[in-house]
Amino acid sequence: MNVVTKTITLADGREISIETGKLAKQADGAVMVRMGNTMLLATVCSAQDAVPGTDFMPLTVEYKEKFASAGRFPGGFTRREGKASDYEILTARLVDRALRPLFPDDYHADTFVNVTLYSADGVDMPDALAGLAASAAIAVSDIPFNGPISEVRVARIDGEFVVNPTFAQLEKADLDIIVAATLDNIMMVEGEMNEVSEADLLNAIRTAHEAIKPHCQAQLELMEAVGKTVKREYCHEVNDEELRKDVREKTYAKTYELAKSCNTDKHSRGENFKAVREEYKATFSEEELEEKAALIDRYYHDVEKEAMRRAILDEGIRLDGRKTTEIRPIWSEVGYLPGPHGSSIFTRGETQSLCTVTLGTKQDEKIIDESLVQGKERFLLHYNFPPFSTGEARAQRGVGRREIGHGNLACRALKGMIPDNYPYVVRVVSDILESNGSSSMASVCAGTLALMDAGVQIKRPVSGIAMGLISENKGTNYAVLSDILGDEDHLGDMDFKVTGTENGITATQMDIKVDGLSYEILERALAQAREGRMHILGKIKETIAEPREDLKPHAPRIVTINVPKDMIGAIIGPGGKIIQAMQAESGASISIEEQDNCGVVEIAANNKESLDCAVRKVKAIVAVPEVGETYDAVVKSIMPYGAFVEFMPGKEGLLHISEISWARIEDMEKAGLKEGDKIDVKLLEIDKKTGKFKLSHKVLTPRPPRPAKPEAKAEEKPAE
């Protein structure tokens, strides 16, 4: 067994070790990455040959956290790990987006990267190590790869940047980003922040890149130590250079003219490009096309890409005729749907989001039960991308990774604007009805509009924009594009999404597809993005300037009551009997939990009558009996010496037979009381020793006049 280990020392003295040669030796590459007691196993397997006809990189990245890593049992009936959670999918996407651009363009073998958390101490965050582990596994394999890369998390805590912070440290951060990079270039950025400036974000990215460089160097040393500097030979593409040249010569001029024809219709533009390709194909016989059709399609795609890029770089003309800084036409509307608690439509060019807001109660919270994180989420944002949004004739099959990723970005953009201690659980749903670029950013804008329409008093409106890049010669000649089209994303070099308020950035996501992206270009892109965001914010404010003062009439009203901790049981009752009865009688929803050694009762109802009824019942339970007060009591039991009555929920006292009436009552049968009768009582006294309540009914009734005493007979005087 030839075990090789490399160690990376962080600036704060913590160490990361990368070990290979001990585990999973039948995989093409396998490493165990350790930081403290957090350990991740990464493996990679790649097929020797590509599936015929494959012209893309079929990469699959999976990230999995074992519950045993933290000494926990999984939930559910089977008590075993099931499908990937949203968090696991998002972490896998972070790794995938960093790795995918660095495989050779002509490498098309099925490749699987698996990263598994096997040990966790609950201190260090494993998602920040997943990219390093995946890249190291590829480094110790013979799979061709233009890396290595690594990922780190950078957080700003008390004004200082911290690399790979702990869970506890992250809670205090106002900036949280994960950055992936090679030795020389930034590849991916994702994160959220509390309205920070563009300069602060750039400084965070710089800090991350400096921390990544030692990670990459350690992987190069590891690769050399295990003798994997020479990678496998492969031939996954069969090319015809003469055909490639012929396709370009005969189609480029027409394609270039189409690229600068300023056609604003996505489908029409696509049909025009397709017509040029089909016209060229028509010069071949059917027999020739059987052999060459796939190659012609690939070569023409390259022609289309070059034409679009040259039109922008040489003449500043985009596919739809806009300037590089120009935003597509925007129109929006609020209150379009009467049923939801808030709704909006946001349309920018050929991208459209229909957004709804639902306000809920504590029972609507999302429960998080993961290996390392448990808790509840009170702000949810769900993103849906149906096939009809792009005119595709196919069925919709559940939620994919793309929907989860885009929804998470929009959620990060907006959640910081929800008021602190907001009593409602908020769910935002963005349905993309049309798509031609930047649908996640349309979701942010539509979400802002819908929240304001719902009467959610957000701190400030948020807008989002997607920036693109066309560059050549290592970035010496470039154009930054505002509000990119789908084709500009596909054929361009960068997809840089930025969201924020007028005060600063709230979330960002960036994917780089080229080497040599300078900080000068990033700075230019951020400045241009801010101009675009401010323009879009202006359009949002034209539709609705401020959140509505009140909720919609059919939205739930919520009241929160703080009660002593020892009253929680009294409100719930045996087996939930009392709280269930209150909900049934009032029609309101009531929940209670302990927070900070205090009971917090949340009452929600769709009308004032139900709300007030439930509030009265809860207050009655927690109310403290006051001597001298009058109460509406209910007879609970009859005794020979009196009746026990409930004068407050959970509060019973004896109404003594002598306190029922001013008239003398010989026995309780003559009192006329039976169980269930209602009777007014006054609390006369609370025994200091026993805590028993002395009640009286008779003092609430007029006291009859006392019978007159008989006059004394005059004493007869004795006769004189």
LINWO-V345568 format. One record per backbone hydrogen bond with DSSP energy under -1.0 kcal/mol. NH is the residue of the N-H (numbers start at 0). CO is the residue of the C=O. If there is no record, write none. Layout:
# LINWO-V345568
NH_CO + NH_CO
This chain:
# LINWO-V345568
3_19 + 5_17 + 7_15 + 9_13 + 12_9 + 15_7 + 16_33 + 17_5 + 18_31 + 19_3 + 26_23 + 28_43 + 30_41 + 31_18 + 32_39 + 33_16 + 34_37 + 37_34 + 38_118 + 39_32 + 40_115 + 41_30 + 42_113 + 43_28 + 44_111 + 46_109 + 53_50 + 58_56 + 59_110 + 61_112 + 63_114 + 65_116 + 68_65 + 69_66 + 70_67 + 71_66 + 88_84 + 89_85 + 90_86 + 91_87 + 92_88 + 93_89 + 94_90 + 95_91 + 96_92 + 98_94 + 99_95 + 101_98 + 102_99 + 106_103 + 110_57 + 111_44 + 112_59 + 113_42 + 114_61 + 115_40 + 116_63 + 117_38 + 118_38 + 119_68 + 128_125 + 132_128 + 133_129 + 134_130 + 135_131 + 136_132 + 137_133 + 138_134 + 139_135 + 140_137 + 145_101 + 149_180 + 151_178 + 153_176 + 154_161 + 155_174 + 156_159 + 159_156 + 161_154 + 163_152 + 166_122 + 169_165 + 170_166 + 171_168 + 172_169 + 173_155 + 175_191 + 176_153 + 177_189 + 178_151 + 179_187 + 180_149 + 181_184 + 186_179 + 187_179 + 188_509 + 189_177 + 190_507 + 191_175 + 192_505 + 193_173 + 194_192 + 195_504 + 200_196 + 201_197 + 202_198 + 203_199 + 204_200 + 205_201 + 206_202 + 207_203 + 208_204 + 209_205 + 210_206 + 211_207 + 212_208 + 215_211 + 216_212 + 217_213 + 218_214 + 219_215 + 220_216 + 221_217 + 222_218 + 223_219 + 224_220 + 225_221 + 227_222 + 231_141 + 243_239 + 244_240 + 245_241 + 246_242 + 247_243 + 248_244 + 249_245 + 250_246 + 251_247 + 254_250 + 255_251 + 256_252 + 257_253 + 258_254 + 259_255 + 260_257 + 268_264 + 269_265 + 270_266 + 271_267 + 272_268 + 273_269 + 274_270 + 275_271 + 276_272 + 277_273 + 278_274 + 279_275 + 280_276 + 281_277 + 282_279 + 283_280 + 288_284 + 289_285 + 291_287 + 292_288 + 295_291 + 296_292 + 297_293 + 298_294 + 299_295 + 300_296 + 301_297 + 302_298 + 303_299 + 304_300 + 305_301 + 306_302 + 307_303 + 308_304 + 309_305 + 310_306 + 311_307 + 312_308 + 313_309 + 314_310 + 315_311 + 316_310 + 317_321 + 320_317 + 325_322 + 330_346 + 332_344 + 334_342 + 340_356 + 343_354 + 344_332 + 345_352 + 346_330 + 347_350 + 348_328 + 350_347 + 351_433 + 352_345 + 353_430 + 354_343 + 355_428 + 356_341 + 357_426 + 359_424 + 363_360 + 364_361 + 365_376 + 367_374 + 369_372 + 374_367 + 376_365 + 379_425 + 381_427 + 383_429 + 388_385 + 389_386 + 390_387 + 391_386 + 393_391 + 403_399 + 404_400 + 405_401 + 406_402 + 407_403 + 408_404 + 409_405 + 410_406 + 411_407 + 412_408 + 413_409 + 414_410 + 416_413 + 417_414 + 421_418 + 424_359 + 425_377 + 426_357 + 427_379 + 428_355 + 429_381 + 430_353 + 431_383 + 432_351 + 433_351 + 434_388 + 441_437 + 442_438 + 443_439 + 444_440 + 445_441 + 446_442 + 447_443 + 448_444 + 449_445 + 450_446 + 451_447 + 452_448 + 453_449 + 455_450 + 457_455 + 458_416 + 462_499 + 464_497 + 466_495 + 467_480 + 469_478 + 471_476 + 475_472 + 476_471 + 478_469 + 480_467 + 481_323 + 483_465 + 488_484 + 489_485 + 490_486 + 492_468 + 494_510 + 495_466 + 496_508 + 497_464 + 498_506 + 499_462 + 500_503 + 504_195 + 505_498 + 506_498 + 507_190 + 508_496 + 509_188 + 510_494 + 511_186 + 512_492 + 521_517 + 522_518 + 523_519 + 524_520 + 525_521 + 526_522 + 527_523 + 528_524 + 529_525 + 530_526 + 531_527 + 532_528 + 533_529 + 534_530 + 535_531 + 536_532 + 537_533 + 538_534 + 539_535 + 540_536 + 541_537 + 542_538 + 543_539 + 547_451 + 554_551 + 556_604 + 558_602 + 560_600 + 562_598 + 566_563 + 567_564 + 570_566 + 571_567 + 572_568 + 575_572 + 576_573 + 578_571 + 579_575 + 580_576 + 581_577 + 582_578 + 583_579 + 584_580 + 585_581 + 586_582 + 588_603 + 590_601 + 592_599 + 594_597 + 598_562 + 599_592 + 600_560 + 601_590 + 602_558 + 603_588 + 604_556 + 610_606 + 611_607 + 612_608 + 613_609 + 614_610 + 615_611 + 616_612 + 617_613 + 618_614 + 619_615 + 620_616 + 621_617 + 622_618 + 627_682 + 628_625 + 630_680 + 632_678 + 633_645 + 634_676 + 635_643 + 636_643 + 638_641 + 641_638 + 642_654 + 643_636 + 644_652 + 645_633 + 646_650 + 647_650 + 650_647 + 652_644 + 654_642 + 656_640 + 658_655 + 675_634 + 676_673 + 678_632 + 680_630 + 681_695 + 682_628 + 683_693 + 684_693 + 686_691 + 690_686 + 693_684 + 694_653 + 695_681 + 696_658 + 697_658 + 699_696 + 700_697
